[in-house]
């Protein structure tokens, strides 16, 4: 296919990298990462091959929920930098071919936000109607709690206001009322403001909660909240034509499809594939890709210009909420048997390397899978070097530890005393003395070098994200094989989920005369049989990407 086709719809084969500014790189020695630190390390992302940087919240905050309790949607937390620092980062990133998006967290505010402080002070406040209030909580106030063990109700009584307010997350995060026209207009102003500063889109936090109007007493008579999502998408595209909205929508596939805007594709540009991620971990636990195959076959195609976001790990707990109780227990037993490794009864607060006992072959197979599956891969900072977690940190903070740059004190993240860091460093065999960027970037056999190769080949092979995915029958239970076709291009990817070697025969063409299979992850070419069958040997946890080359093709392989 012509690579020029991919430029306007850039998110369909982007490489998205998520980081938290405060844990990435500290330039002023206060123990907290800052925007200038991200600027200083932008070439690391460029070298890796990142094309889109996703910034976790950098807004002013009381910081009771790692920045997701926002007290000013238009500001920059002074501990992290200034608006000028942010614009400088966006400029540096763009110079290196990297777009920047940021978290849009507008389903709630901090209870310290001026809007809420005004709203609770008087029923006559212009902001009173921006939140959801009741004189008495509804009978089902304890249903649907997001953080079991930390909250007991979705409604909190406020002494100053003399009413209960809705908070679907923490009690210090009162929900905004999306049914209020003024709230919707303000959200558009927030989006417009940051777009003018150069952001190329937003990762929209907790989208189903944002659109949920169930807390309103007149919910049945309210307009369809999806109309607001359409309006927001249209507004963003008017302000910045090639911008995108990446939604956090952890629902069943049919329900997620609606958040794309169904066939119209006029709502979210991208949605995370939570179902595929959870089925992947079940498949890894069983050394059998059947559950992943099931997810791929059930997953609906996105609208033409939309895309699924695929991931192995993110900044929250590794949620397994869409698995059955028995399936979830299988994953717990395999990858997080200790209760301290689990969270909210539904997920794991671990990173992938320690879950896989730092088995490098298995790790490389999983990331090969991530970059070859249909969708756009999303990385969480530190995945490129195989960082682990620190279970001594509370809750989700176990996987939000400071970036490990060198083997020096604090992993080269900061010169401050360790007590001043936003989270404790990883310790043990995955600590910075053994796992860091400096040691890996010049090592051709490192995980970092492997990730660079995967990203380079992924970017050279748009069939993987733009093409039609077909599951191939490998004849071996532990081997997952699929092909991606777009126009005249074909990529075949094969992954062995087991610790035993395997040999497979794959029907890749009806007639194989003159066809060659060029290995994209190693040096080598082999012929396809005259019957169109490709025979491959796979090492334990082995993986292969092969481009099928026809006589007369002009690929540079």
C-alpha positions as CSV (number, residue, x, y, z in Angstrom):
1,X,0.0,0.0,0.0
2,X,1.0,3.6,-0.4
3,X,2.4,4.9,2.9
4,X,0.9,8.4,2.1
5,X,-2.5,6.9,2.8
6,X,-1.6,6.6,6.5
7,X,-0.7,10.3,7.1
8,X,-4.1,11.9,7.5
9,X,-5.5,9.2,9.7
10,X,-2.3,9.0,11.7
11,X,-3.8,7.3,14.8
12,X,-4.5,4.1,12.9
13,X,-0.8,3.0,12.9
14,X,0.7,5.3,15.6
15,X,2.9,4.2,18.5
16,X,1.4,5.8,21.6
17,X,3.5,6.1,24.8
18,X,1.9,7.1,28.1
19,X,3.9,8.7,30.9
20,X,3.3,10.5,34.1
21,X,5.3,13.7,34.2
22,X,6.0,13.5,37.9
23,X,7.7,10.1,37.6
24,X,9.6,10.5,34.3
25,X,12.6,12.8,34.9
26,X,13.4,15.4,37.6
27,X,15.5,18.4,36.4
28,X,15.4,20.6,39.5
29,X,16.2,18.1,42.2
30,X,12.9,18.4,44.2
31,X,12.2,14.7,43.8
32,X,9.3,15.2,41.4
33,X,9.5,14.9,37.6
34,X,8.7,17.9,35.6
35,X,7.8,19.0,32.1
36,X,11.3,20.2,31.5
37,X,12.4,16.7,32.3
38,X,10.2,15.2,29.6
39,X,11.7,17.8,27.2
40,X,15.2,16.6,28.2
41,X,14.3,13.0,27.5
42,X,12.3,13.5,24.3
43,X,15.1,12.0,22.2
44,X,14.6,8.7,24.1
45,X,11.1,8.5,22.8
46,X,12.2,9.5,19.3
47,X,14.9,6.8,19.3
48,X,12.4,4.2,20.4
49,X,10.1,5.2,17.6
50,X,7.2,6.8,19.5
51,X,4.8,8.8,17.3
52,X,2.3,10.0,19.9
53,X,3.0,11.0,23.5
54,X,0.1,10.7,26.0
55,X,0.6,12.8,29.1
56,X,-1.2,11.8,32.3
57,X,-2.8,14.7,34.2
58,X,-0.5,17.7,34.7
59,X,-3.2,20.0,36.0
60,X,-3.3,21.7,39.4
61,X,-4.5,19.2,42.0
62,X,-4.7,18.4,45.7
63,X,-3.1,15.1,44.5
64,X,-5.3,12.8,46.5
65,X,-5.8,10.6,43.3
66,X,-2.4,10.9,41.5
67,X,-3.6,14.0,39.7
68,X,-7.0,12.8,38.6
69,X,-8.7,15.0,41.2
70,X,-8.3,18.3,39.2
71,X,-8.8,21.7,40.7
72,X,-8.2,23.8,37.5
73,X,-8.8,22.4,34.0
74,X,-7.0,25.3,32.4
75,X,-3.8,25.3,34.5
76,X,-0.5,23.5,34.8
77,X,0.5,22.2,38.3
78,X,3.3,24.6,39.3
79,X,5.2,21.7,40.8
80,X,5.5,20.3,37.2
81,X,6.1,23.5,35.3
82,X,4.3,26.2,33.4
83,X,2.2,26.6,30.3
84,X,5.4,27.8,28.6
85,X,7.1,24.5,29.5
86,X,4.2,22.5,28.0
87,X,4.3,24.5,24.8
88,X,8.1,23.9,24.6
89,X,7.5,20.2,25.1
90,X,4.9,20.1,22.3
91,X,7.3,22.0,20.0
92,X,10.2,19.7,20.7
93,X,8.0,16.6,20.2
94,X,6.6,17.9,16.9
95,X,10.1,18.6,15.7
96,X,10.8,14.9,16.2
97,X,7.6,13.7,14.5
98,X,5.8,13.1,17.8
99,X,2.3,14.3,18.5
100,X,1.1,15.0,22.0
101,X,-2.2,14.2,23.6
102,X,-3.3,14.6,27.2
103,X,-5.8,13.1,29.7
104,X,-9.2,14.8,29.6
105,X,-10.7,14.1,33.0
106,X,-14.1,15.8,33.0
107,X,-16.5,13.3,34.5
108,X,-15.7,14.8,37.9
109,X,-13.7,17.6,39.6
110,X,-11.8,17.8,42.9
111,X,-13.9,18.9,45.8
112,X,-11.4,21.8,46.0
113,X,-12.2,23.0,42.6
114,X,-13.7,26.6,42.7
115,X,-16.8,25.4,40.9
116,X,-17.6,22.9,43.6
117,X,-16.6,25.2,46.5
118,X,-19.1,27.8,45.1
119,X,-21.7,25.1,44.5
120,X,-21.6,23.7,48.0
121,X,-21.8,27.2,49.5
122,X,-25.2,28.2,48.3
123,X,-28.2,26.8,46.4
124,X,-28.2,30.0,44.5
125,X,-24.7,29.6,43.2
126,X,-24.4,29.5,39.4
127,X,-22.4,26.3,39.8
128,X,-24.9,24.5,42.0
129,X,-26.5,22.9,38.9
130,X,-23.1,21.8,37.6
131,X,-23.1,18.9,40.0
132,X,-25.7,16.2,40.9
133,X,-27.5,16.8,44.2
134,X,-30.2,15.0,46.2
135,X,-31.8,15.6,49.6
136,X,-31.6,11.8,50.2
137,X,-29.5,9.2,48.5
138,X,-31.4,6.7,46.3
139,X,-32.0,3.1,47.6
140,X,-29.2,1.7,45.3
141,X,-26.6,4.1,46.5
142,X,-24.2,1.3,47.4
143,X,-24.5,-0.4,43.9
144,X,-21.8,-0.1,41.3
145,X,-19.0,1.1,43.6
146,X,-15.8,1.5,41.5
147,X,-13.4,1.2,44.5
148,X,-14.7,-1.5,46.8
149,X,-13.1,-1.4,50.2
150,X,-12.4,2.3,49.9
151,X,-15.9,3.7,49.3
152,X,-19.3,2.4,50.7
153,X,-21.7,4.6,48.7
154,X,-21.9,6.7,45.5
155,X,-23.4,9.5,47.4
156,X,-21.8,11.7,50.0
157,X,-23.5,14.1,52.4
158,X,-22.0,17.6,52.4
159,X,-22.6,19.5,55.6
160,X,-22.1,22.9,54.0
161,X,-24.4,22.2,51.1
162,X,-27.0,20.4,53.2
163,X,-27.4,17.8,50.4
164,X,-25.9,14.6,49.1
165,X,-23.7,14.8,45.9
166,X,-23.0,12.0,43.5
167,X,-19.4,10.7,43.2
168,X,-19.0,7.6,41.1
169,X,-15.3,7.5,42.0
170,X,-13.9,8.8,45.3
171,X,-15.9,11.0,47.7
172,X,-13.5,13.9,47.1
173,X,-14.3,13.8,43.4
174,X,-17.9,15.0,42.9
175,X,-19.4,14.2,39.5
176,X,-20.1,17.0,37.0
177,X,-23.7,16.9,35.6
178,X,-23.2,16.2,31.9
179,X,-26.9,16.9,31.3
180,X,-26.3,20.5,32.2
181,X,-25.8,22.6,29.0
182,X,-23.4,24.9,30.7
183,X,-21.2,22.0,31.8
184,X,-21.1,20.6,28.2
185,X,-20.1,24.1,26.9
186,X,-17.4,24.4,29.5
187,X,-15.9,21.0,28.5
188,X,-15.7,22.2,24.9
189,X,-13.9,25.3,26.1
190,X,-11.4,23.2,27.9
191,X,-10.8,21.1,24.8
192,X,-10.5,24.2,22.7
193,X,-8.0,25.8,25.0
194,X,-5.6,22.9,25.1
195,X,-6.0,22.3,21.3
196,X,-4.9,25.9,20.7
197,X,-1.8,25.2,22.7
198,X,-0.9,22.4,20.3
199,X,-2.3,19.2,21.6
200,X,-3.3,16.6,18.9
201,X,-6.1,15.1,20.9
202,X,-7.1,13.6,24.3
203,X,-7.4,10.4,26.1
204,X,-10.9,10.7,27.6
205,X,-11.0,9.2,31.1
206,X,-13.9,7.0,32.2
207,X,-16.1,7.7,29.2
208,X,-19.2,5.6,30.3
209,X,-19.1,7.5,33.7
210,X,-18.9,10.8,31.8
211,X,-22.0,10.1,29.8
212,X,-23.9,8.4,32.7
213,X,-27.0,10.5,33.6
214,X,-28.5,7.8,35.8
215,X,-27.9,9.9,39.0
216,X,-30.3,12.6,37.7
217,X,-33.8,12.3,39.1
218,X,-35.2,13.1,35.6
219,X,-32.8,10.8,33.8
220,X,-35.5,9.3,31.6
221,X,-36.4,12.6,30.1
222,X,-32.9,13.8,29.3
223,X,-31.3,13.9,25.8
224,X,-29.1,11.1,24.6
225,X,-25.7,11.8,26.2
226,X,-24.0,10.3,23.1
227,X,-25.2,13.4,21.3
228,X,-22.7,15.3,23.5
229,X,-19.9,13.0,22.5
230,X,-20.8,13.6,18.8
231,X,-20.8,17.3,19.4
232,X,-17.5,17.2,21.3
233,X,-15.9,15.2,18.5
234,X,-17.2,17.6,15.8
235,X,-16.0,20.6,17.9
236,X,-12.5,19.2,18.2
237,X,-12.3,18.5,14.5
238,X,-13.3,22.0,13.7
239,X,-10.6,23.4,16.0
240,X,-7.9,20.9,15.0
241,X,-8.7,18.8,11.9
242,X,-6.4,15.8,12.6
243,X,-7.0,15.6,16.3
244,X,-8.3,12.4,17.9
245,X,-10.2,11.2,21.0
246,X,-9.0,8.0,22.6
247,X,-11.6,6.6,25.0
248,X,-11.4,4.5,28.1
249,X,-14.4,2.3,27.6
250,X,-14.2,-0.9,29.5
251,X,-17.5,-2.5,28.4
252,X,-18.6,-5.5,26.3
253,X,-17.8,-5.3,22.5
254,X,-21.3,-4.4,21.4
255,X,-21.5,-1.6,24.0
256,X,-18.1,-0.2,23.1
257,X,-19.1,-0.2,19.4
258,X,-21.7,2.5,20.2
259,X,-19.0,4.8,21.6
260,X,-17.3,4.8,18.2
261,X,-20.6,6.2,16.9
262,X,-21.5,2.8,15.3
263,X,-21.2,3.0,11.5
264,X,-21.2,6.8,11.4
265,X,-17.9,6.9,13.3
266,X,-18.7,10.3,14.7
267,X,-17.9,9.8,18.4
268,X,-14.6,8.4,19.8
269,X,-11.8,8.1,17.3
270,X,-10.2,5.2,19.3
271,X,-11.3,2.9,22.1
272,X,-9.1,0.6,24.2
273,X,-9.6,-3.1,23.7
274,X,-10.0,-4.1,27.3
275,X,-11.7,-7.4,26.4
276,X,-8.8,-8.5,24.1
277,X,-6.3,-7.5,26.8
278,X,-8.0,-9.6,29.5
279,X,-8.3,-12.6,27.1
280,X,-4.7,-12.3,26.3
281,X,-3.7,-12.8,29.9
282,X,-6.0,-15.8,30.2
283,X,-4.3,-17.2,27.1
284,X,-0.9,-16.6,28.6
285,X,-1.9,-18.3,31.8
286,X,-3.0,-21.4,29.8
287,X,-0.1,-21.3,27.3
288,X,-2.9,-21.5,24.8
289,X,-4.0,-18.6,22.5
290,X,-7.6,-19.9,22.1
291,X,-9.1,-17.2,24.4
292,X,-7.3,-14.4,22.5
293,X,-8.5,-15.9,19.2
294,X,-12.1,-15.9,20.6
295,X,-11.8,-12.2,21.4
296,X,-10.4,-11.3,18.0
297,X,-13.3,-13.1,16.3
298,X,-15.9,-11.4,18.5
299,X,-14.4,-7.9,18.3
300,X,-16.3,-5.8,15.9
301,X,-14.5,-3.9,13.2
302,X,-14.3,-0.2,14.0
303,X,-15.7,2.4,11.7
304,X,-13.5,3.1,8.6
305,X,-11.3,5.9,10.1
306,X,-11.5,4.7,13.7
307,X,-9.2,2.2,15.5
308,X,-8.9,-0.1,18.5
309,X,-6.1,0.7,21.0
310,X,-4.3,-2.4,22.0
311,X,-2.2,-2.7,25.1
312,X,-0.4,-5.1,27.5
313,X,-0.3,-2.8,30.5
314,X,-1.6,0.6,31.5
315,X,-1.4,3.0,34.5
316,X,-4.2,1.5,36.5
317,X,-4.7,-2.0,37.9
318,X,-4.6,-4.7,35.3
319,X,-8.3,-5.2,35.4
320,X,-9.8,-8.7,34.8
321,X,-13.4,-7.7,35.5
322,X,-14.7,-9.1,32.2
323,X,-13.5,-12.6,33.0
324,X,-15.6,-15.1,34.9
325,X,-14.7,-15.7,38.6
326,X,-13.0,-19.0,37.7
327,X,-11.1,-17.4,34.7
328,X,-9.9,-14.5,36.9
329,X,-8.7,-16.9,39.5
330,X,-6.6,-18.7,36.8
331,X,-4.9,-15.5,36.0
332,X,-4.4,-14.6,39.7
333,X,-2.9,-18.1,40.3
334,X,-0.5,-17.7,37.3
335,X,0.6,-14.1,37.7
336,X,-0.4,-12.7,41.1
337,X,-1.1,-15.4,43.7
338,X,-0.3,-13.3,46.7
339,X,-3.2,-11.1,47.9
340,X,-0.9,-8.1,48.0
341,X,-0.5,-8.4,44.2
342,X,-4.3,-8.1,43.7
343,X,-6.5,-5.0,43.8
344,X,-10.2,-4.4,44.3
345,X,-10.9,-8.1,43.8
346,X,-10.8,-7.7,40.1
347,X,-7.2,-6.9,39.0
348,X,-3.5,-7.1,39.5
349,X,-1.2,-4.2,40.5
350,X,1.8,-5.7,38.7
351,X,3.9,-5.1,35.6
352,X,4.5,-7.8,33.0
353,X,8.1,-8.8,33.5
354,X,7.7,-9.9,37.2
355,X,4.5,-11.7,36.2
356,X,6.4,-13.7,33.6
357,X,9.4,-14.2,36.0
358,X,11.4,-11.9,33.7
359,X,11.5,-14.6,31.0
360,X,13.0,-12.6,28.2
361,X,11.8,-14.9,25.4
362,X,8.3,-14.9,26.7
363,X,8.4,-11.1,27.2
364,X,9.6,-10.6,23.6
365,X,6.9,-12.9,22.3
366,X,4.2,-10.9,24.1
367,X,5.4,-7.5,22.8
368,X,5.7,-9.0,19.3
369,X,2.1,-10.0,19.6
370,X,1.1,-6.5,20.7
371,X,2.7,-4.8,17.7
372,X,1.3,-7.4,15.2
373,X,-2.3,-7.6,16.4
374,X,-4.8,-5.4,14.5
375,X,-5.0,-2.1,16.3
376,X,-2.8,0.7,17.5
377,X,-0.3,-0.3,20.2
378,X,-0.1,1.8,23.4
379,X,2.9,1.5,25.7
380,X,3.2,2.5,29.4
381,X,6.5,4.2,30.3
382,X,9.2,1.7,31.3
383,X,7.8,-1.2,29.3
384,X,10.5,-0.6,26.7
385,X,13.1,-1.7,29.2
386,X,11.2,-4.2,31.2
387,X,10.5,-2.3,34.4
388,X,8.9,-4.1,37.3
389,X,6.6,-2.9,40.2
390,X,7.1,-2.1,43.8
391,X,4.4,-3.7,45.9
392,X,5.4,-1.6,48.9
393,X,3.6,1.3,47.2
394,X,-0.1,1.7,47.8
395,X,-2.7,0.5,45.4
396,X,-2.1,1.5,41.7
397,X,1.1,3.3,42.7
398,X,2.9,0.0,42.6
399,X,3.2,0.3,38.8
400,X,3.7,4.1,38.8
401,X,7.3,4.1,40.1
402,X,10.0,6.5,38.8
403,X,11.5,5.8,35.4
404,X,14.9,4.0,35.5
405,X,17.4,5.9,33.4
406,X,20.7,4.7,34.9
407,X,22.2,2.5,37.6
408,X,22.9,5.6,39.7
409,X,21.0,6.6,42.9
410,X,17.2,6.9,42.3
411,X,17.8,5.2,38.9
412,X,19.0,8.6,37.5
413,X,15.5,9.9,37.9
414,X,16.3,12.5,40.5
415,X,19.1,13.8,42.7
416,X,16.7,14.3,45.7
417,X,16.7,12.2,48.8
418,X,14.7,9.0,48.2
419,X,12.1,10.1,50.8
420,X,11.1,13.0,48.5
421,X,10.3,10.8,45.4
422,X,6.6,10.5,44.4
423,X,6.8,6.7,44.7
424,X,9.5,4.3,45.9
425,X,11.9,2.9,43.3
426,X,11.6,-0.7,42.1
427,X,14.0,-3.0,44.0
428,X,15.5,-6.4,43.5
429,X,16.4,-8.0,40.2
430,X,14.3,-5.4,38.2
431,X,15.7,-2.4,40.1
432,X,17.6,0.3,38.3
433,X,21.0,-1.2,39.0
434,X,20.0,-4.1,36.7
435,X,17.3,-2.6,34.4
436,X,17.8,0.9,33.0
437,X,17.8,2.8,29.8
438,X,21.5,3.6,29.7
439,X,22.6,-0.1,29.9
440,X,20.1,-1.2,27.3
441,X,20.2,1.5,24.6
442,X,23.7,0.4,23.4
443,X,23.0,-3.3,23.8
444,X,21.8,-4.9,20.6
445,X,20.4,-7.9,22.5
446,X,18.4,-5.8,25.1
447,X,14.6,-5.6,25.4
448,X,14.9,-1.9,24.4
449,X,16.6,-2.9,21.1
450,X,13.9,-5.5,20.5
451,X,11.2,-2.9,21.1
452,X,12.9,-0.5,18.7
453,X,13.0,-3.3,16.0
454,X,9.3,-4.1,16.5
455,X,8.3,-0.5,16.2
456,X,10.4,0.0,13.1
457,X,8.9,-3.0,11.4
458,X,5.4,-2.2,12.6
459,X,5.7,1.3,11.1
460,X,7.0,-0.2,7.8
461,X,4.1,-2.6,7.7
462,X,0.8,-0.6,7.7
463,X,-1.0,-3.8,6.7
464,X,-0.8,-4.8,10.4
465,X,-3.1,-2.0,11.5
466,X,-4.9,-1.0,8.3
467,X,-5.4,-4.5,6.9
468,X,-7.9,-7.3,7.2
469,X,-7.0,-9.8,9.9
470,X,-7.5,-13.5,9.2
471,X,-6.8,-16.2,11.8
472,X,-4.8,-19.1,10.3
473,X,-5.1,-22.7,11.4
474,X,-1.6,-23.6,12.7
475,X,-2.5,-27.2,13.6
476,X,-0.6,-26.7,16.9
477,X,-2.7,-25.8,20.0
478,X,-0.1,-23.4,21.4
479,X,0.6,-21.5,18.2
480,X,-1.3,-18.4,17.2
481,X,-1.0,-17.4,13.6
482,X,-2.7,-14.6,11.6
483,X,-2.3,-12.7,8.4
484,X,-3.0,-9.1,7.7
485,X,-3.8,-8.1,4.1
486,X,-4.3,-4.7,2.7
487,X,-4.5,-4.1,-1.1
488,X,-1.5,-6.1,-2.4
489,X,0.4,-6.4,0.8
490,X,0.4,-9.4,3.2
491,X,2.1,-9.9,6.5
492,X,2.0,-13.3,8.4
493,X,2.7,-13.3,12.1
494,X,3.2,-16.5,14.2
495,X,3.5,-16.7,18.0
496,X,4.2,-19.7,20.2
497,X,2.5,-19.5,23.6
498,X,4.3,-22.6,25.0
499,X,7.8,-23.3,26.4
500,X,8.3,-26.0,23.8
501,X,9.5,-25.7,20.3
502,X,6.9,-26.2,17.5
503,X,6.7,-26.7,13.8
504,X,3.7,-25.4,11.8
505,X,2.4,-25.5,8.2
506,X,0.4,-22.5,7.2
507,X,-1.7,-22.1,4.1
508,X,-0.8,-18.5,3.1
509,X,-1.8,-18.6,-0.6
510,X,-3.9,-20.7,-3.0
511,X,-0.9,-21.0,-5.3
512,X,2.6,-20.5,-4.0
513,X,4.5,-20.3,-7.3
514,X,7.2,-17.7,-7.0
515,X,6.2,-16.6,-3.6
516,X,8.8,-15.8,-0.9
517,X,8.4,-15.2,2.8
518,X,10.9,-12.6,4.1
519,X,11.5,-12.6,7.8
520,X,11.1,-9.1,9.2
521,X,12.5,-9.7,12.7
522,X,15.6,-11.6,11.7
523,X,17.7,-12.2,8.6
524,X,16.3,-14.9,6.3
525,X,14.0,-15.7,3.4
526,X,12.3,-18.9,2.5
527,X,10.1,-20.0,-0.4
528,X,6.4,-20.8,-0.1
529,X,5.5,-24.2,-1.3
530,X,3.9,-24.5,-4.7
531,X,0.7,-25.5,-2.9
532,X,0.8,-22.2,-1.0
533,X,1.9,-23.7,2.3
534,X,4.6,-22.1,4.5
535,X,6.4,-24.3,6.9
536,X,8.0,-22.7,9.9
537,X,10.0,-23.7,12.9
538,X,9.3,-21.9,16.2
539,X,11.5,-21.8,19.3
540,X,9.9,-21.9,22.7
541,X,7.9,-18.7,23.0
542,X,9.1,-18.0,19.5
543,X,7.7,-15.4,17.2
544,X,8.0,-14.7,13.5
545,X,6.8,-11.9,11.2
546,X,7.0,-12.6,7.5
547,X,6.2,-10.5,4.5
548,X,4.8,-12.5,1.6
549,X,6.6,-11.2,-1.5
550,X,5.3,-11.9,-5.0
551,X,7.3,-11.8,-8.2
552,X,7.6,-8.2,-9.3
553,X,7.0,-6.7,-5.8
554,X,9.2,-3.7,-5.0
555,X,9.3,-3.9,-1.2
556,X,12.5,-2.9,0.5
557,X,12.9,-5.9,2.8
